[in-house]
Amino acid sequence: MSPARYAALRLVAAVRGRTRRWAASPPALDVIAAASCFSLMVLDVPGLARADNSLTGFTATLVLAAGAATLTLRRRAPWVPYAVALGLLGWLHELTLIQFALYSLGRFRGRAAAVVATVGYVVVAYALFLLPGWPEYQADSLSSFLGLVVPIGVLAAGVGIAAYRQDLVRELQAQRARTAAVEAVQNERISVARDVHDLVGRELTVLAVRAEVLAARARGGAHQKDFEELADTARRAHLMLNDTLVHRADERTATPGLDGLAALAAESGAMGSPVALRIADAAYALSPLRQAAVYRVVQECLTNAAKHAPGAPVTVTIGLDAARLRVVVRNALPAAAPLTEPVSSGTGTFSMRERVASMGGELTAGAGAGSYEVVAVLPAGRLPAAP
């Protein structure tokens, strides 16, 4: 593909993406509603021009356009198009705008407002029906009035109320998803803190014990006091660590490192998804915290692969250079969707991303070319010098 053609395709894709986003935005939907209402009312212009209301075809079109334009306020001030619709109902006996207005009140203000507005509409319409001048083609008797004019308002308001409730359900689901994501991030932070407590606390304990042994050996010597102070410092640091990081309630051991990946691969293979591990030898010299981060990422990826692509082979590649640790987990996408949806909270990616971010890294995930790939890039940190 030539560069010019590639650039043109990128531009078209960008324009289409922006068009979709604009079309789905609330202001755009309000404009579409107003245009739809006007297109329906414009069909009545010939009749309005012939009626005895001092309007021509041009002025009638302007009046209807102004009334339909109030629907652009249906989210912020839905009572405005409702009041205008009642005015057009009394002046031109126009029923189209009132349907949109009642729907908007039910959709954006709920059941109570819709019921009040519907009752008001029925009362006003009935009063107008009793006055001279009500069009005979709309209702020539009370029974036809009740069978045409009243159901129009009730149906429009009812549809709006149903949409309002559906909006509440979607918002509740979105809120639950956001809450689950926040909880996943918080849980991962707690897990990181526990790993820090276990790994760093163990090293501080070893340091304190070692300093005490050296102090005992140097008893009476020039460095006895120095070793004792070192042991006291290590103990205080351990206490501070305990106070800062809340002790876990369970007795789970620290997160395994790269040595635990073989067991994960074997477990995944037993479930029908063979795993190919490719681990750079130098990666085993990483700090325990970085190894724990790699373990968590691979563990979550294998879990997701078992849920969403059961039986598909998985490749885990862990590479290391002087500055970066790179973890790539790739699995083939299934040829067909599973018969049943997997049981999943959908928060695993948040946990992986939080774990990697806590180490100063970045995680990306996505599908392409028949496979799903998760890539985590972390700073390599300080590696021990080669002997």
DONU-611093 format. One record per residue (C-alpha): x, y, z. Coordinates in steps of 0.001 Angstrom, whole numbers, plus 500000, padded with zeros to 6 digits. Layout:
<nodes>
XYZ ...
</nodes>
This chain:
<nodes>
500000500000500000 501335503413499038 501903506046501760 499329508340500164 496655505623500143 497496504664503733 497185508307504829 493858508626503006 492468505518504710 493611506816508086 491851510120507421 488623508400506368 488714506193509471 489274509217511704 486378511122510109 484087508109510453 485078507684514097 484361511333514842 481051511110512977 479991508102515029 480935509833518271 479035512982517250 475981511009516170 475893509216519529 476296512404521586 473225513752523464 473133517117521604 473185515296518266 470341513026519356 468328516083520419 468865517682517005 467773514444515326 464619514345517480 463804517946516573 464372517282512858 462216514124512999 459391516011514696 459572518842512163 459579516413509225 456323514918510528 454681518268511241 455633519638507841 453135517186506342 450363519263507955 451483522537506374 449043522404503407 446116521871505756 447269524625508100 447609527049505200 444001526328504122 442620526650507648 441376529940509020 444455530789511138 446052533655509167 449026531459508220 450441530837504818 452469527806503851 455702529693504512 454687531145507898 453195527838509001 456495526148508209 458365528745510275 456024528306513245 456355524536513164 460142524755512809 460332527053515849 458179524659517848 460260521623516849 463480523487517684 462459523572521354 463121519828521462 466837520629521564 466098521608525202 464363518335526030 467140517141528359 467843520362530247 464349521883530220 461746519387528939 458889521558530213 459715524172527556 458789522003524532 455804520744526557 454476524291527066 455107525157523416 453354521950522363 450270522898524401 450321526298522713 450449524742519261 447701522354520322 445405525252521166 446356527385518170 446871524927515331 445501521711516917 448930520124516239 449375516787518031 452835515779516847 454966518002519073 453054517054522222 453958513402521639 457664514215521518 457312516494524548 455537513886526675 458096511261525692 460911513637526667 459369514340530072 458997510617530762 462501509874529480 464401512601531315 462214513436534349 460648510104535244 457213508766535997 455882511503538278 456588514318535828 455217512268532926 451964511508534760 451443515175535694 452204516284532141 449877513660530631 446994514665532902 447600518308532012 447608517478528323 444338515509528554 442631518308530488 443776520984528032 442878518851525011 439415518098526412 438797521772527093 439812522589523527 437608519768522261 434583521385523931 435339524727522301 434290525513518737 436929524964516100 438266521530517047 438984519683513782 436348517109512978 438884514819511290 440726514416514605 437668513589516709 434026514070515772 432655512662519038 433730512170522627 434353508453522116 436607509094519137 438354511836521114 439034509417523956 440132506767521463 442574509001519569 443773512063521453 444133510520524915 446002507354523850 448474509484521887 449637511227525067 449475508157527310 451458506025524878 454143508680524355 454563509216528091 454589505460528755 457343504860526220 459349507683527780 458956506218531279 460083502801530017 463150504388528427 463846506276531670 463831503025533620 466076501395531046 468494504300531406 468507503751535166 469273500057534661 472170500845532316 473522503464534694 473319500984537566 475191498389535519 477833500952534573 478164501996538208 478584498375539266 481251497917536598 483094501029537807 482830499844541412 484148496410540468 487060498024538615 487907500220541620 487710497215543942 489973495224541620 492544498025541655 492336498341545443 492670494593545913 495716494544543663 497275497377545648 496658495434548828 498261492392547204 501304494478546238 501541495793549790 501397492258551157 504173491157548850 506270494129549934 505616493243553557 506596489606553079 509663490143550910 511100493305552436 510148492274555968 511995489002555550 515139490811554421 514903493231557363 514561490316559765 517626488636558253 519514491934558541 518548492361562201 519538488809563096 522816489099561216 523653492378562946 522943490824566357 525251487914565575 528027490289564536 527463492377567680 527807489255569811 531031488319568013 532411491835568431 531512492053572112 534068494180573867 535424495351570509 535315498703568792 532385497815566479 530042496215569003 527998499392569415 527779499899565647 526374496404565070 523881496854567915 522683500136566426 522350498453563035 520238495675564571 518015498260566325 517583500175563065 516534497022561194 514012496155563919 512550499681563873 512271499552560090 510447496245560360 508022497715562902 507430500729560667 506745498381557787 504203496516559890 502493499757560900 502423501150557359 501262498031555557 498262496450557210 498761492784558062 496731490477555904 493917488566557472 494777485275555838 497976483270556029 498699483224552325 502382483229551478 503988485829549273 503269485780545557 505550483285543789 508129484447541275 509269483062537950 509874479658539510 506112479331539976 505296479766536275 506025476121535474 503267475039537865 500880477557536289 501698476220532823 501148472640533962 497806473562535513 496709475318532323 497807472331530237 495776470028532437 492716472160531649 493310471685527914 495254474847527047 498936473955526451 501386476664527463 504802477275525930 507127479108528352 510059481090527024 511918482764529879 515235484545529488 517827483181531930 518709486699533079 515098487255534217 515628484945537187 517949487597538656 515099490139538886 513970491416542262 511257489343544007 508709492149543572 509199492261539804 509026488499539588 505786488620541589 504385491169539117 505280488910536189 503683485937537932 500435487853538504 500256489011534898 500848485524533510 498418483997536002 495625486380534984 496351485908531285 496161482118531571 492909482424533505 491415484664530829 492606482332528073 490933479374529784 487680481352530082 487461482956526666 489540480634524449 489384477166526021 491718474686524397 493712477329522525 497518477145522872 499174479934524843 502685481306524415 504388483144527284 507576485014526410 509617486831529075 512534488841527755 515004491093529512 517529493626528353 519568496225530206 516620498559530788 513340496729530214 511502493612531220 508992492573528566 506250490012529123 504179488857526138 501287486401526535 499555485388523319 496745482913522706 494854481997519554 491285483215519316 488609480505519169 487065479822515772 483574480108517246 482126481677520364 481721479306523342 478284477789523864 478008479435527270 479376482745528428 482326482394530809 481878483348534428 483920486521534644 483798489796536570 485701491596533824 488151493177536262 491242491059535581 492750493573533181 492390496319535785 494284494176538298 497073493386535832 497385497021534777 497523498196538404 500172495627539289 502340496669536328 501764500378536954 502875499979540569 506257498944539174 506427501912536826 505454499881533760 502702499783531187 500307497075530041 498404496794526763 495925494147525644 494001493552522452 493052491177519659 494513491086516171 495530488691513388 493642485771514905 495162486007518384 494797487900521640 497952489444523034 498835491008526371 502107492935526558 503555494206529838 506701496328529824 508404497124533152 511679498720534134 514251496012534683 515486497625537876 518915496975539318 520245493525538466 522998491903540510 526432492095538980 527652488997537208 530251487038539226 
</nodes>
